[in-house]
């Protein structure tokens, strides 16, 4: 279990590296690979959160109310402190000139702020759009996973995916190359829900459907061919078709990669995915994503004292801004985020009675009765919780 989750950390590292490449090195400060990195984050998040909730629901002493309360508290402990620390820093230093946008960011409505204005201004916190979509999704999704009839969760997940795909055919929004077609919540629900669907399959012991296992390399190849070889056409209908394909085609390959790493890659590739530097970057990937535009802004302001060119996209900006971002994210994780994460143990998804706690302790010591299903469930939940 630990090795499998380690490899998911490696995927986080790859995803955030795509974002850094897009914002620091790619021409014009943007690349579709950054968008793919965000989509990979969404699939990972949907998978891990849904798996955790379904494991909690399977416990003998599961109660929906305490589990929901624990979910939101634990989510707040992990996400809110560094997020609002960034907002406070930006406000105190006046790095983002539009004070009106800070209220939208604080309410996790960043995606609506940029979609309504159809421009990335002010740009400094533009990356918060993806964090807003995740939080909007997780306001409602735990209610589905923990309260809906268990046998219906998978069907609801498929319904969310289909609704998200149908959104791309809503012509009044998706016909025009405007920010709204990428930033409104339905545009990303397919990636989050596909990760959740993978968790549903994994919990009931099922693997990827055969068409996914056999078809994902072809879908990835078609995506690469369109992205690298087919320029954006001037005709609105063709431009829309290209955009829709670039959004949809990577989904199955991303799910296949997450499924493979969650099961544990073997051989040389598995050893690569367990390299310590990659795992370390994956563990601090949330901080790297949060802080990287701030460090870019500060690096540009410090250009007179930096021998490399950080004022323009290129290797100098990538090296300096990436190194500064990783350093700050590492410090943040060590002295700020990890201690707060330790508080999550006080809010378990399943609160066991005193007698069950003794059974759980006995399981850890190897003394649980072989016929004790409660003991096994307690062990599974403790291990899963510890990994988070």
Beta strands, then each sheet from edge to edge (+ up, - down):
end
